[in-house]
């Protein structure tokens, strides 16, 4: 006789709130597991019991048998559910339905056979159970289908959902940039079905290879955020990993059609930083249309899921405009723009466009996905998935507070990402299982330029209409300098073989993985020519005394007559080809891993493992024999010879051993309480673009033809300028082209970081609330920063101890234009930057290893599991993180120049560019059926965080390293201390200058506290930011039985809807030289006492409102979906 006993579940069947995730159940985090221990009524193990686990919707079956200790585990299961578990032995049968499991999690189902009252402990199926799980050791977050359905995401991206992890912040909403524990956003990874879809090459701060998420959120089943996951299969990131799996077909044909819409009328007014006024958002329209379909091809055996989605958006547009425009004004008059357009048309016969975005300019994306799941047998399963994303994103370079551009300068970045993945999971015995996975990925990124021309810039100078001094500003048109020859192709092959072997209390995992990426990157600047037209002093007009109108007239006249003030052309060396400067190499990684998870007893679980990664690169850059020569003697004040470097060195042969350990201890207490933690070493992946720089910049493939006002002067005869990219002038003298060389230091390795966490969780006496406290520690083992080897010897040491590299004339105050903060160009005032460097070379940049940088993250949280349809959580996270270099660019020169510093090559760790010091979050999910079976859903997410860090620097180039704006400012001890001199033609002017300086210092706490020392990099922070996003969703009856409609409204930045001053993101603008820097002082020489001479600028650089894509304004998005 079969007895069906009652069974009491200790947890609810599925999770509707966000909770910290358990450790992964199998390799690469694409499946889930169910396991546990079966006992007899006398407490002894029920060996030989049969456990049948059925995925209800697909009929997929897993049969396992308990071992001598009564243990069982079924791996390779679909994430989600519901599952039905049947336990059978000696005629006793227990059957329970509605069991759910999270992605990459092992749900522990323990049972006692033969008792009158059965108890099965199901963990991993509820918010509370996810936390109090013996496999929960590291730091991370699980996001299930309910969170995907209830939480707001206007961008429909995984980044929006991943921010639910309290340690992870969206540090740049415009670009989709995310960071965890202050780590570089490029060090994150994103995997879907185990295939990397992040930007492994290193161009995109968003972490994704495409502007929009490459697989629609409609196709995503479940998401996992890994911050410190000590499983040995974790690889390829030192920041965070966002891991997702796609949906699968079931035995029931199901699908949906959906339409997503928003336009400029559904968003708030933009803010003009210049006038303080508001203006309507630019005309825009965003739409997404899609369909999903899933069902059986063979019932219980073979299933299909497909998704097609097409999106378009015209929302992205410039936020800067000419004088008088409603946009943030740049001091360039519209009349001058019209004159430039007329000259280009009448004199050169070319259209250079306008500064207004034409109608129909939009971002477009098409996404296709097809997935097959095949249950070969009860113990053998296969999955095959194909996806392709094609996107075109309009780009508007040249816009900033000091620049505008015309439409000929713009381009559309066309991208394609195509992936194929095949997975085979096998349970060979009740205790031994394997997984095999193969995947390919093809990525192409090529700009579609609006013009085929040289790059052309018109330089404007002089004060603005209000009479105040202003920096030079530029109007750019032609072909943007970095897109003149720019092609990226990557092909990747990944393979994985892993096995898991249950040996009593131990679960042993071992295997190998392999990755091979073929890189092709052409990034050649100025191959069409690059011209700047301004005022030339050598002609009739003395430009140093010219009015704004005179300068503008001279500039336009020089453009009309083809007389540039500067010109550069990059071309191959004689007998060479531009192809010699293209990066072509193959990057391989070979991984081996082994791990043991030991259930010591009912309270303690330990995990220990080792992962080894080996990097291999076969190809080498072209050798630069001159750079390899030793440093020569100083001749005429300049370094000669080479640098003693091997520019053919790569990271080939580097191996890293990564030990990892984790534990979970359940305290014996009335309410669930646990302590968990671990530590381990994680190897990331240096962006392939950085590894490719030495292939492109060998110094022997290219030469530069150039002339400028600060170097060899350009010819002043009419007609030097050529509009034809194939006929650029080379008659600029016999100057030997300076070699630009990139090199990797001999000890450079892939980035790696030690991570450790310690956490405590306890269920409070009230309403099942769970309190958590977690400390996360990171410490850099291997990181990268750049050094410029061709600075030359310092020519002087400043009064604050920093090395100075200017030519001698730059130390004379009479040689400075104190209004503009530049050398005035007078006779006898020429001064070179890097005055003692090797003239045969340009920049010689070495990617150098550092082990400096660390992070400390403390998180406190309170969470409520689902009760009566409501769940909520709140958290606070404090982060203190340092780094040597933010590495915010794809090019070596920008990475070297893009940080503020005391000495340009210093190996000093300071506050990370990506650090969010304080972060509060709160989330609410609520569902209720008001109308029969049709749900009403509401989700809310609040984030309050400190602003981005920034540095105080000199506005111009203090140390003569060729970079303006990157030199950290020295603050004297007190007014009248005499440590620095203040510019003034009279004592009264000097005193007024000093008074203006101290007025700024005393009004800013960070400056005031730094009196008597140099400001630390990233010491200050932008203003606090608050944002509230909401989603409201209502199900309605469908046309046919079993169908339903869903109407959803996503509301971004709700606070800004209430008060347009709320919710704005105000930050210090990023500058290519220095990064996030702010200034109010120019260096204008050194006096006879060896003191710096300061000139206080009339205005202090302020913040700007981030709103290029409306991220500082409220917005509403509507979605209509029909499910069948």
BELGIZI-V679939 format. One record per helix or strand of 3 or more residues. SS is the DSSP state (a for helix, b for strand). FROM is the first residue (numbers start at 1). LEN is the number of residues. If there is no record, write none. Layout:
{{SS:FROM:LEN} {SS:FROM:LEN}}
This chain:
{{b:6:4} {a:27:3} {b:32:8} {b:50:6} {b:60:6} {b:71:7} {b:80:10} {b:92:10} {b:106:7} {b:117:6} {a:127:5} {b:139:5} {a:145:6} {a:158:5} {b:168:5} {b:177:4} {a:185:3} {b:189:4} {a:217:3} {b:220:9} {b:241:6} {b:254:10} {a:264:3} {b:285:14} {b:302:12} {a:334:15} {b:363:13} {b:380:16} {b:403:3} {a:407:3} {b:411:19} {b:432:18} {b:455:6} {b:473:6} {a:481:3} {b:485:19} {b:506:19} {b:530:4} {a:543:3} {a:548:14} {b:566:7} {a:578:4} {b:583:17} {b:604:14} {a:625:4} {b:655:12} {b:673:11} {a:688:9} {b:702:6} {b:739:6} {b:752:12} {b:770:19} {a:808:4} {a:813:3} {b:841:10} {b:854:14} {b:870:14} {a:892:6} {b:918:14} {b:934:12} {b:949:5} {a:987:16} {a:1005:5} {b:1025:13} {b:1044:9} {a:1054:5} {b:1075:4} {b:1081:6} {b:1092:5} {b:1115:9}}
